[in-house]
Amino acid sequence: MIPMMNAWERILKILEKSLKPGLFKLWIRPLRGNFKPESRCLCLEAPNEFIATWVKDKLEDAILESCQDVLGLTPELVITCSSNNNCLSSPVKTCRNIIRQEQPALPVNTPLKVVSSFQFKFEDFVVGPCNELAFVASKSFCRENVSSDQLFLCSSTGLGKTHLAQSMGSFMAGLANKKNVRIAYLTAEEFANQLVMAIKSKRMEEFKARFRDQIDVLLLEDVHFFQGKEKIQNEFLSTFNSLQCQGKKVVLTSTFLPKELNDIDSNLVSRMCRGFLAVIDRPDMRTRQEIVRKKARSLQVGLSDEVTDFLAGSIKNDIRQLESCLHNLVFKARMLKESITLDLAMQVIQNFDVQKHKMDLDQILEQVCRLFQVSRESICSRSRKKQHVMARNVAFYIARRFTDFSLKEIGYRLNRRHSTVIKGITNVEKEISRKSPLGRQLKQTVNQIVA
């Protein structure tokens, strides 16, 4: 049995190993923790509301996973601020507890409460070519006259499927007062844990009643967790069939398409494919820029185009991480009482998994030549024609910002001196910062190449 007075210290050690050093030092280290075994509650105290909110929104799952390793259970997480003692318990966790509650047992005929609050809403979702279909499908799904009562959302981690799932829950919960909509939101792992608990405690009838009769909408995340778990698949398939036979709505999310899942019963795969399926792709540069701008507005800060482009160009595959980076940047600027600059952004982004641009100089030159309609020989020549100079300077600029090549190496590959490379990069940066017609054209060209 772990001494409870040492539980938080042990959880801290796991978090220190699992999180990036910057994240741990900035957000976790300032917390004071106390685990209360009688209520299965982990109480964390943050030095201010900003840290409390950020930890609740971004690091809750990591903390609870570490709790599971140390305590052998997933506690209720409550975060307070030492400045005002306001409680910041998670709305998602509140929703999940409706399903996960174990003791005392609910009578079979006790209805689930209506979930009325979620972290995400449709209004906060940035729509782009990568996610427009999924967004439209999710909004349409909430209408009563929609032709399908099932939706499957698929995307890589951090691209918005959870945002859309919670937005649907939030929208439908808003109808609760009029329609008495009963919504259950949880992960596939939580569903499995509830099933195992019900079997062990011989309360399967109660489990079936709660999931089949006492809800109108099931929002189930990460269904790939069911892979290789035959008994759990069977029960979920029965639950799935029961809900849909009653005309109830089911939303599933996964990082894999149904056909890509391994060790899943073919009947369950077929059932998953029966409704509408929407895939969220990696966002393009313009969408990432708008995400950064919108998040900055919500944090009540102004960002220069230079900082916005840097963040959006550096983190491309995980919107959650992009937003986290911006949170860190804003927090650091406020703590240091400094303006948000490109230099500060460069410091903060070192703590994140930055996707280095995979293009080498040959690929950059190929793209530049295509967009400027010039030959590679002309870029590397001594030509001073305006089109050639502009293409050459853009190649310098992109190679410097999005590769690991030094200025000397860039100059050598393009047959130019180190000083010429610096001058060319400076000219491009100046035009972009001035937002002149030429600057806007150059910025658009750069975005096309690096997106």
C-alpha positions, -999 to +999 in steps of 0.1 A: +000+000+000+015+034-010+017+058+019-008+085+009+014+113+021+039+104-006+013+099-034+017+133-050+055+131-049+054+098-068+029+111-093+053+141-098+082+118-106+061+100-133+050+133-148+085+146-148+096+116-169+066+116-192+063+153-200+087+175-218+110+194-193+095+228-202+059+217-197+067+200-164+087+229-150+063+256-161+029+240-153+033+210-130+061+220-106+041+249-091+012+227-081+006+215-046-011+181-044-031+161-018-047+128-024-078+120-003-083+082-002-117+084+015-132+103-014-108+091-041-101+127-049-068+143-060-068+180-049-043+202-067-037+238-057-023+262-083-007+296-076-031+314-098-062+309-120-043+310-152-022+280-143-052+262-129-072+266-160-043+257-183-035+225-163-072+215-162-076+220-200-043+206-212-027+182-187-056+165-170-053+133-189-016+131-183-021+136-145-048+110-143-027+084-162+001+090-137-024+086-109-035+052-123+002+041-122+008+052-087-026+047-070-041+019-090-072+039-097-083+070-115-093+096-089-116+126-093-094+156-101-101+190-085-080+220-091-082+252-069-064+285-070-044+295-039-054+332-046-091+327-044-098+290-038-121+288-068-128+252-078-119+243-113-132+207-117-135+196-153-168+196-171-156+165-190-149+147-158-183+156-145-198+141-176-178+109-173-186+105-137-222+100-146-211+068-163-182+058-140-199+062-107-195+029-088-206+034-052-233+036-041-249+017-069-276+034-089-310+016-091-317+003-125-346+028-130-326+059-120-322+081-151-288+096-160-285+134-155-284+156-185-248+167-193-251+205-196-214+216-200-185+207-222-151+223-227-156+229-265-183+244-286-189+248-324-183+286-322-146+280-311-139+255-340-118+270-369-131+256-402-108+250-431-105+227-461-091+200-438-121+197-416-151+214-433-169+181-441-165+169-405-177+202-391-208+203-413-216+167-406-213+173-369-236+203-369-261+185-391-260+155-368-275+176-340-307+183-360-337+162-354-344+156-391-310+143-400-311+112-421-284+093-401-283+087-364-247+076-364-215+095-370-179+083-371-151+109-368-116+100-377-083+120-374-048+119-360-042+130-325-049+167-318-067+176-350-102+183-336-123+151-333-127+156-296-136+193-301-163+183-325-176+155-303-179+178-273-194+205-295-222+181-305-227+173-268-228+209-259-253+218-286-276+189-278-273+196-241-286+231-248-318+215-260-321+196-227-345+219-210-370+215-239-363+181-251-349+163-220-319+150-239-298+126-219-262+125-231-234+102-221-198+111-230-168+089-223-139+070-238-140+034-250-116+026-221-140+040-196-168+020-211-147-012-208-138-004-172-174+001-163-183-032-180-156-051-161-167-035-128-203-045-135-194-081-143-173-083-111-200-068-089-228-088-107-245-057-118-248-063-155-285-056-156-279-022-142-251-016-166-272-025-196-301-004-184-279+027-179-263+024-214-293+012-234-323+027-217-313+058-198-295+078-225-305+094-258-271+102-272-238+082-268-206+100-275-178+074-274-142+084-280-112+063-291-131+031-301-098+016-313-093+007-277-117-022-283-091-039-306-084-075-293-110-073-266-136-098-278-160-099-248-160-061-246-167-058-283-196-082-280-212-061-252-206-029-270-221-043-302-252-053-283-254-018-267-248-002-301-276-022-317-300-016-289-295+022-290-300+024-328-330+002-327-346+028-304-336+056-328-310+070-305-278+088-317-243+074-315-211+093-322-178+074-324-142+088-327-110+071-335-075+077-349-082+049-374-109+042-399-131+012-392-115-008-420-081-001-405-089-016-370-073-049-362-088-077-341-123-062-343-154-083-349-165-080-385-201-073-374-189-044-352-168-030-381-199-032-404-220-014-378-194+013-374-195+019-412-232+021-414-236+058-406-218+088-419-180+088-418-159+120-418-121+123-418-102+153-405-070+159-423-039+179-413-047+216-415-030+237-441-010+268-433-039+292-436-061+272-412-033+269-387-027+307-388-064+313-382-063+289-352-034+308-337-052+342-342-085+330-328-068+314-298-048+346-292-080+366-292-096+343-267-065+349-245-068+386-250-034+391-266-023+405-299+002+387-320+023+400-349+020+383-383+056+373-378+049+353-346+017+339-360+034+326-391+063+312-370+040+292-347+017+280-375+047+271-397+065+252-369+038+230-355+018+214-383+005+180-372-011+186-338-035+216-332-036+207-295+001+211-293+000+244-313-025+258-289-005+246-259+026+263-273+006+296-276-006+292-240+030+288-229+041+318-249+014+340-234+021+328-199+058+334-202+053+369-216+029+378-188+052+363-161+082+382-174+061+413-182+075+413-218+060+417-252+053+387-273+082+387-299+096+362-324+126+357-301+104+348-272+083+324-294+116+307-305+125+301-269+091+287-260+088+264-290+120+245-281+099+226-255+075+213-281+077+186-308+084+209-338+080+193-371+111+202-391+104+209-427+113+178-446+122+196-479+158+199-488+173+227-509+167+209-541+130+205-533+128+242-523+144+253-555+121+231-575+090+247-559+104+282-562+111+277-599+077+263-605+059+292-588+081+320-603+082+302-637+120+305-639+147+279-644+171+267-617+200+278-638+187+314-637+184+314-599+219+301-595+233+324-622+245+361-619+213+373-635+199+406-620+165+403-637+138+412-612+120+379-614+153+360-609+163+381-579+129+377-563+129+340-568+164+337-554+156+358-523+125+337-516+147+305-518+172+321-494+143+330-470+126+296-470+159+277-467+169+297-437+136+294-419+126+259-427+159+239-429+189+234-407+213+248-434+236+276-423+238+308-442+272+298-456+258+265-468+228+282-484+251+306-502+274+278-514+245+258-529+231+289-547+265+303-558+263+334-536+283+349-508+271+348-472+264+385-472+242+382-503+221+356-486+216+378-456+206+408-478+181+387-498+165+373-466+163+408-451+146+422-483+119+394-482+113+400-445+110+437-450+085+434-478+064+409-458+064+431-426+054+462-446+024+443-460+029+459-493+013+443-525+047+427-531+049+416-495+015+400-496+024+382-528+057+369-513+040+358-481+014+339-501+041+323-522+061+312-491+029+297-475+023+277-506+057+262-505+060+254-468+024+243-461 
